[in-house]
Amino acid sequence: YSSAASDVYKRQEIRQEAAKAGVKLWWIADKLGIADTGLSKKLRHELPDEEKEKIRAIIAELAKEV
C-alpha cells in the first residue's frame, strides 16, 4: 500500500465495522450526541485512537440491538 491508500483504509475502518455489524452511521452519531453530517465529516480524517475506541464501543452496543 502507498501511504495515501493506507490512510484511506484507516478512515474507512469505522464505516466498514459499522456496516458489517448492521449499524447505521446516524445511530452512532445519535449516541455521540452529534448530527449524522458531523460524524461523516469526522470520518473523513484519521481519528485519535481514543475516539475510535469510543465509536467501536457504541457499534458493539448498537449491534446487540439490531
All heavy atoms as an XYZ file, in Angstrom:
526
protein
N       0.829     -1.199      0.000
C       0.000      0.000      0.000
C       0.862      1.247      0.000
O       1.880      1.308      0.671
C      -0.867      0.062      1.265
C      -2.033     -0.876      1.258
C      -2.052     -1.993      2.080
C      -3.121     -0.638      0.439
C      -3.127     -2.844      2.100
C      -4.194     -1.487      0.456
C      -4.200     -2.580      1.279
O      -5.273     -3.413      1.283
N       0.395      2.238     -0.708
C       1.064      3.531     -0.606
C       0.549      4.201      0.655
O      -0.454      3.778      1.241
C       0.745      4.393     -1.830
O      -0.601      4.818     -1.787
N       1.189      5.240      1.074
C       0.761      5.942      2.278
C      -0.655      6.480      2.109
O      -1.471      6.381      3.015
C       1.725      7.089      2.570
O       1.294      7.784      3.704
N      -0.967      7.027      0.940
C      -2.302      7.574      0.689
C      -3.361      6.473      0.742
O      -4.421      6.650      1.334
C      -2.340      8.293     -0.651
N      -3.069      5.333      0.145
C      -4.022      4.220      0.160
C      -4.226      3.712      1.583
O      -5.345      3.391      1.981
C      -3.540      3.097     -0.742
N      -3.170      3.658      2.353
C      -3.253      3.216      3.738
C      -4.112      4.184      4.559
O      -4.913      3.760      5.384
C      -1.859      3.124      4.327
O      -1.924      2.746      5.672
N      -3.954      5.479      4.322
C      -4.745      6.489      5.028
C      -6.225      6.348      4.705
O      -7.074      6.462      5.584
C      -4.280      7.900      4.678
C      -2.927      8.235      5.289
O      -2.473      7.487      6.177
O      -2.325      9.236      4.864
N      -6.544      6.076      3.452
C      -7.937      5.901      3.052
C      -8.520      4.693      3.768
O      -9.630      4.738      4.294
C      -8.078      5.752      1.519
C      -9.480      5.296      1.129
C      -7.726      7.051      0.825
N      -7.760      3.601      3.822
C      -8.236      2.399      4.514
C      -8.520      2.701      5.984
O      -9.552      2.304      6.519
C      -7.220      1.259      4.403
C      -7.637      0.078      5.243
C      -8.670     -0.760      4.822
C      -7.040     -0.180      6.474
C      -9.086     -1.827      5.608
C      -7.443     -1.241      7.253
C      -8.469     -2.061      6.817
O      -8.882     -3.097      7.597
N      -7.614      3.398      6.641
C      -7.793      3.716      8.053
C      -9.059      4.532      8.283
O      -9.759      4.332      9.260
C      -6.576      4.479      8.591
C      -5.352      3.613      8.764
C      -4.194      4.452      9.254
C      -2.914      3.646      9.292
N      -1.768      4.474      9.638
N      -9.328      5.455      7.371
C     -10.522      6.287      7.513
C     -11.792      5.487      7.256
O     -12.840      5.820      7.772
C     -10.444      7.498      6.587
C      -9.364      8.492      6.985
C      -9.480      9.796      6.248
N      -9.488      9.662      4.815
C      -8.431      9.775      4.020
N      -7.250     10.030      4.526
N      -8.543      9.658      2.715
N     -11.706      4.431      6.462
C     -12.873      3.619      6.137
C     -13.154      2.543      7.182
O     -14.229      1.953      7.201
C     -12.692      2.959      4.761
C     -12.657      3.942      3.608
C     -13.943      4.741      3.493
O     -15.031      4.205      3.619
N     -13.817      6.030      3.273
N     -12.189      2.301      8.062
C     -12.303      1.243      9.065
C     -13.617      1.305      9.842
O     -14.340      0.311      9.932
C     -11.169      1.379     10.089
C     -10.062      0.400      9.943
C      -9.022      0.625     11.030
O      -8.779      1.772     11.442
O      -8.459     -0.385     11.454
N     -13.920      2.446     10.409
C     -15.113      2.605     11.240
C     -16.367      2.382     10.406
O     -17.287      1.678     10.828
C     -15.143      3.990     11.921
C     -13.984      4.149     12.913
C     -16.499      4.237     12.592
C     -14.049      3.253     14.133
N     -16.403      2.952      9.213
C     -17.570      2.766      8.338
C     -17.788      1.281      8.047
O     -18.906      0.787      8.087
C     -17.372      3.506      7.016
C     -17.406      5.011      7.119
C     -17.157      5.625      5.739
N     -16.885      7.034      5.809
C     -17.824      7.974      5.788
N     -19.081      7.639      5.684
N     -17.510      9.246      5.854
N     -16.703      0.578      7.743
C     -16.799     -0.841      7.417
C     -17.227     -1.669      8.627
O     -18.044     -2.591      8.499
C     -15.466     -1.346      6.859
C     -15.161     -0.784      5.497
C     -13.748     -1.069      5.023
O     -12.912     -1.546      5.780
N     -13.472     -0.775      3.764
N     -16.700     -1.342      9.796
C     -17.081     -2.062     11.007
C     -18.563     -1.862     11.310
O     -19.251     -2.811     11.688
C     -16.238     -1.603     12.190
C     -14.795     -2.071     12.102
C     -13.924     -1.500     13.205
O     -14.433     -1.237     14.317
O     -12.722     -1.316     12.963
N     -19.045     -0.645     11.151
C     -20.463     -0.358     11.395
C     -21.333     -1.132     10.408
O     -22.320     -1.769     10.805
C     -20.726      1.138     11.293
N     -20.965     -1.097      9.142
C     -21.750     -1.790      8.111
C     -21.782     -3.293      8.377
O     -22.839     -3.927      8.281
C     -21.175     -1.498      6.725
N     -20.645     -3.864      8.728
C     -20.563     -5.303      8.992
C     -21.454     -5.691     10.180
O     -22.050     -6.767     10.195
C     -19.110     -5.688      9.278
C     -18.887     -7.168      9.422
C     -17.411     -7.476      9.570
C     -17.195     -8.974      9.722
N     -15.792     -9.317      9.867
N     -21.572     -4.780     11.155
C     -22.383     -5.037     12.346
C     -23.856     -4.701     12.119
O     -24.683     -4.932     12.996
C     -21.843     -4.232     13.520
N     -24.177     -4.135     10.940
C     -25.559     -3.756     10.652
C     -25.983     -2.483     11.360
O     -27.166     -2.237     11.578
N     -25.000     -1.651     11.711
C     -25.249     -0.413     12.449
C     -25.160      0.783     11.495
O     -24.190      0.924     10.761
C     -24.221     -0.264     13.604
C     -24.341      1.080     14.283
C     -24.393     -1.389     14.608
N     -26.176      1.605     11.512
C     -26.210      2.801     10.660
C     -25.350      3.901     11.296
O     -25.305      4.047     12.524
C     -27.640      3.324     10.510
C     -28.617      2.307      9.971
C     -28.354      2.036      8.526
C     -29.406      1.087      7.961
N     -29.054      0.585      6.669
N     -24.694      4.685     10.444
C     -23.847      5.761     10.960
C     -24.656      6.788     11.741
O     -24.179      7.339     12.732
C     -23.080      6.437      9.821
C     -21.999      5.588      9.153
C     -21.322      6.383      8.040
C     -20.966      5.092     10.151
N     -25.899      7.028     11.333
C     -26.687      8.033     12.054
C     -27.040      7.555     13.459
O     -27.230      8.366     14.361
C     -27.913      8.485     11.258
C     -29.032      7.498     11.095
C     -29.237      6.647     10.059
C     -30.132      7.291     12.000
N     -30.382      5.918     10.260
C     -30.960      6.295     11.443
C     -30.500      7.849     13.224
C     -32.119      5.851     12.057
C     -31.653      7.405     13.842
C     -32.452      6.413     13.253
N     -27.093      6.225     13.664
C     -27.334      5.703     15.015
C     -26.136      6.024     15.907
O     -26.297      6.387     17.066
C     -27.539      4.199     15.002
C     -28.716      3.698     14.225
C     -29.744      4.434     13.718
C     -28.981      2.349     13.864
N     -30.635      3.609     13.059
C     -30.192      2.322     13.138
C     -28.310      1.153     14.082
C     -30.743      1.145     12.634
C     -28.864     -0.013     13.583
C     -30.071     -0.017     12.872
N     -24.945      5.865     15.337
C     -23.715      6.174     16.085
C     -23.681      7.657     16.420
O     -23.398      8.042     17.555
C     -22.461      5.780     15.271
C     -22.452      4.276     15.000
C     -21.192      6.208     16.002
C     -21.422      3.837     13.972
N     -23.979      8.492     15.432
C     -23.988      9.942     15.642
C     -24.958     10.314     16.750
O     -24.649     11.149     17.616
C     -24.346     10.660     14.340
N     -26.127      9.681     16.744
C     -27.133      9.953     17.772
C     -26.589      9.636     19.160
O     -26.760     10.418     20.096
C     -28.395      9.132     17.468
C     -29.584      9.578     18.286
O     -29.884     10.792     18.285
O     -30.211      8.713     18.927
N     -25.912      8.505     19.288
C     -25.313      8.118     20.579
C     -24.210      9.089     21.006
O     -23.999      9.305     22.191
C     -24.734      6.706     20.511
C     -25.770      5.620     20.521
C     -26.290      5.388     21.919
C     -27.145      4.135     21.955
N     -27.709      3.919     23.284
N     -23.509      9.647     20.018
C     -22.447     10.614     20.315
C     -23.006     12.004     20.605
O     -22.283     12.884     21.051
C     -21.462     10.703     19.138
C     -20.551      9.502     18.927
C     -19.813      9.635     17.596
C     -19.552      9.367     20.074
N     -24.305     12.194     20.297
C     -24.926     13.495     20.516
C     -24.570     14.518     19.451
O     -24.562     15.716     19.716
N     -24.250     14.012     18.239
C     -23.916     14.920     17.137
C     -24.798     14.596     15.930
O     -25.405     13.529     15.872
C     -22.421     14.840     16.734
C     -22.059     13.423     16.238
C     -21.528     15.240     17.899
C     -20.635     13.300     15.707
N     -24.845     15.513     14.980
C     -25.598     15.282     13.754
C     -24.879     14.237     12.902
O     -23.654     14.105     12.982
C     -25.736     16.583     12.965
N     -25.645     13.503     12.099
C     -25.018     12.489     11.250
C     -24.022     13.107     10.284
O     -23.007     12.499      9.970
C     -26.060     11.634     10.520
C     -27.005     12.426      9.655
O     -27.177     13.637      9.884
O     -27.603     11.815      8.755
N     -24.277     14.340      9.862
C     -23.319     15.015      8.976
C     -22.011     15.293      9.711
O     -20.937     15.239      9.118
C     -23.895     16.332      8.423
O     -24.336     17.138      9.522
C     -25.058     16.073      7.484
N     -22.115     15.556     11.010
C     -20.914     15.783     11.824
C     -20.054     14.534     11.903
O     -18.828     14.607     11.823
N     -20.708     13.381     12.048
C     -19.955     12.129     12.092
C     -19.303     11.851     10.744
O     -18.138     11.459     10.676
C     -20.860     10.957     12.489
C     -20.175      9.598     12.551
C     -19.026      9.593     13.560
C     -21.174      8.496     12.870
N     -20.046     12.082      9.677
C     -19.478     11.867      8.337
C     -18.243     12.732      8.126
O     -17.249     12.268      7.564
C     -20.521     12.179      7.259
O     -21.536     11.206      7.289
N     -18.298     13.976      8.590
C     -17.138     14.869      8.460
C     -15.969     14.361      9.302
O     -14.818     14.408      8.861
C     -17.512     16.295      8.864
C     -18.377     16.977      7.836
C     -18.744     18.374      8.262
C     -19.657     19.023      7.235
N     -20.045     20.377      7.635
N     -16.255     13.875     10.521
C     -15.197     13.332     11.371
C     -14.496     12.166     10.685
O     -13.288     12.023     10.768
C     -15.773     12.812     12.690
C     -16.011     13.822     13.748
C     -16.546     13.099     14.985
C     -16.716     14.005     16.146
N     -15.471     14.278     16.846
N     -15.290     11.314     10.019
C     -14.740     10.106      9.423
C     -13.945     10.371      8.141
O     -13.378      9.441      7.582
C     -15.866      9.093      9.159
C     -16.561      8.564     10.415
C     -17.698      7.629     10.035
C     -15.580      7.885     11.350
N     -13.894     11.605      7.721
C     -13.075     11.955      6.547
C     -11.592     12.027      6.915
O     -10.733     12.093      6.041
C     -13.503     13.307      5.977
C     -14.868     13.271      5.356
C     -15.264     14.630      4.850
N     -16.678     14.637      4.493
C     -17.391     15.725      4.284
N     -16.821     16.916      4.398
N     -18.658     15.643      3.976
N     -11.308     12.049      8.199
C      -9.931     12.193      8.681
C      -9.623     11.064      9.658
O     -10.524     10.469     10.238
C      -9.756     13.541      9.381
C     -10.167     14.705      8.533
N      -9.388     15.185      7.519
C     -11.306     15.428      8.519
C     -10.021     16.185      6.924
N     -11.188     16.353      7.508
N      -8.357     10.800      9.844
C      -7.936      9.793     10.813
C      -8.326     10.280     12.213
O      -8.039     11.415     12.594
C      -6.421      9.576     10.727
C      -5.876      8.584     11.711
C      -6.367      7.163     11.494
O      -6.892      6.855     10.413
O      -6.221      6.363     12.415
N      -8.997      9.426     12.962
C      -9.431      9.770     14.310
C      -8.384      9.343     15.328
O      -7.687      8.345     15.121
C     -10.746      9.053     14.641
C     -11.957      9.408     13.799
C     -13.128      8.491     14.155
C     -12.351     10.848     13.998
N      -8.325     10.060     16.446
C      -7.441      9.602     17.528
C      -7.918      8.232     18.019
O      -9.114      7.928     17.977
C      -7.638     10.658     18.619
C      -8.270     11.834     17.950
C      -9.005     11.305     16.759
N      -6.997      7.418     18.501
C      -7.333      6.067     18.957
C      -8.439      6.077     20.008
O      -9.329      5.225     19.988
C      -6.098      5.355     19.516
C      -5.122      4.978     18.416
O      -5.539      4.905     17.242
O      -3.938      4.748     18.730
N      -8.403      7.039     20.918
C      -9.405      7.125     21.979
C     -10.812      7.302     21.393
O     -11.770      6.668     21.846
C      -9.067      8.297     22.899
C      -9.989      8.458     24.080
C      -9.576      9.615     24.966
O      -8.452      9.579     25.504
O     -10.373     10.552     25.118
N     -10.921      8.137     20.382
C     -12.221      8.374     19.752
C     -12.688      7.151     18.963
O     -13.871      6.802     18.976
C     -12.153      9.608     18.849
C     -13.511     10.124     18.461
C     -13.498     11.545     17.939
O     -12.415     12.162     17.840
O     -14.584     12.038     17.621
N     -11.745      6.478     18.296
C     -12.095      5.253     17.570
C     -12.618      4.191     18.528
O     -13.601      3.514     18.225
C     -10.889      4.703     16.798
C     -10.618      5.442     15.516
C      -9.659      4.685     14.643
C      -8.243      4.991     14.991
N      -7.267      4.448     14.044
N     -11.987      4.052     19.685
C     -12.427      3.058     20.665
C     -13.816      3.392     21.194
O     -14.635      2.497     21.406
C     -11.411      2.922     21.798
C     -10.125      2.256     21.368
C     -10.339      0.942     20.635
O     -11.130      0.095     21.107
O      -9.740      0.756     19.568
N     -14.092      4.672     21.399
C     -15.412      5.095     21.858
C     -16.471      4.728     20.818
O     -17.530      4.198     21.158
C     -15.408      6.609     22.104
C     -16.699      7.161     22.634
C     -16.578      8.645     22.910
C     -17.865      9.216     23.467
N     -17.745     10.654     23.755
N     -16.173      4.979     19.553
C     -17.104      4.655     18.472
C     -17.258      3.152     18.342
O     -18.377      2.652     18.146
C     -16.658      5.311     17.149
C     -16.792      6.835     17.265
C     -17.481      4.782     15.976
C     -16.206      7.614     16.103
N     -16.183      2.410     18.468
C     -16.267      0.942     18.401
C     -17.140      0.390     19.531
O     -17.886     -0.570     19.327
C     -14.878      0.323     18.450
C     -14.136      0.471     17.151
C     -12.828     -0.293     17.166
N     -12.245     -0.252     15.851
C     -11.095      0.365     15.557
N     -10.397      0.956     16.503
N     -10.625      0.361     14.322
N     -17.062      0.979     20.709
C     -17.898      0.543     21.833
C     -19.367      0.813     21.523
O     -20.236     -0.016     21.826
C     -17.475      1.254     23.108
N     -19.643      1.937     20.895
C     -21.014      2.275     20.506
C     -21.506      1.289     19.450
O     -22.650      0.813     19.518
C     -21.107      3.735     20.010
C     -20.902      4.692     21.172
C     -22.448      3.993     19.316
C     -20.739      6.147     20.779
N     -20.656      0.950     18.483
C     -21.033     -0.023     17.446
C     -21.379     -1.359     18.101
O     -22.397     -1.972     17.776
C     -19.906     -0.194     16.405
C     -19.756      1.077     15.562
C     -20.180     -1.405     15.501
C     -18.525      1.112     14.671
N     -20.562     -1.799     19.041
C     -20.801     -3.080     19.716
C     -22.130     -3.038     20.485
O     -22.915     -3.990     20.440
C     -19.647     -3.406     20.660
N     -22.384     -1.930     21.153
C     -23.622     -1.769     21.907
C     -24.841     -1.799     20.989
O     -25.820     -2.503     21.242
C     -23.570     -0.435     22.665
C     -24.828     -0.077     23.431
C     -24.751      1.331     24.006
O     -23.642      1.836     24.250
O     -25.813      1.917     24.204
N     -24.761     -1.048     19.882
C     -25.880     -0.978     18.959
C     -26.082     -2.296     18.201
O     -27.209     -2.667     17.871
C     -25.681      0.175     17.957
C     -25.793      1.574     18.561
C     -25.336      2.618     17.547
C     -27.219      1.862     19.011
N     -24.999     -3.014     17.943
C     -25.092     -4.281     17.217
C     -25.923     -5.297     17.998
O     -26.595     -6.138     17.409
C     -23.693     -4.838     16.950
N     -25.901     -5.194     19.323
C     -26.688     -6.108     20.163
C     -28.184     -5.842     20.000
O     -28.987     -6.723     20.238
C     -26.304     -5.932     21.631
C     -24.914     -6.390     21.952
C     -24.571     -6.106     23.391
C     -23.120     -6.402     23.676
N     -22.722     -5.973     25.026
N     -28.527     -4.601     19.610
C     -29.927     -4.209     19.477
C     -30.481     -4.487     18.088
O     -31.688     -4.410     17.876
C     -30.076     -2.723     19.805
C     -29.650     -2.371     21.214
C     -29.627     -0.870     21.469
O     -30.197     -0.101     20.653
O     -29.040     -0.458     22.482
N     -29.607     -4.774     17.128
C     -30.043     -4.975     15.733
C     -30.698     -6.317     15.574
O     -30.295     -7.301     16.116
C     -28.851     -4.837     14.752
C     -29.273     -5.173     13.337
C     -28.271     -3.452     14.822
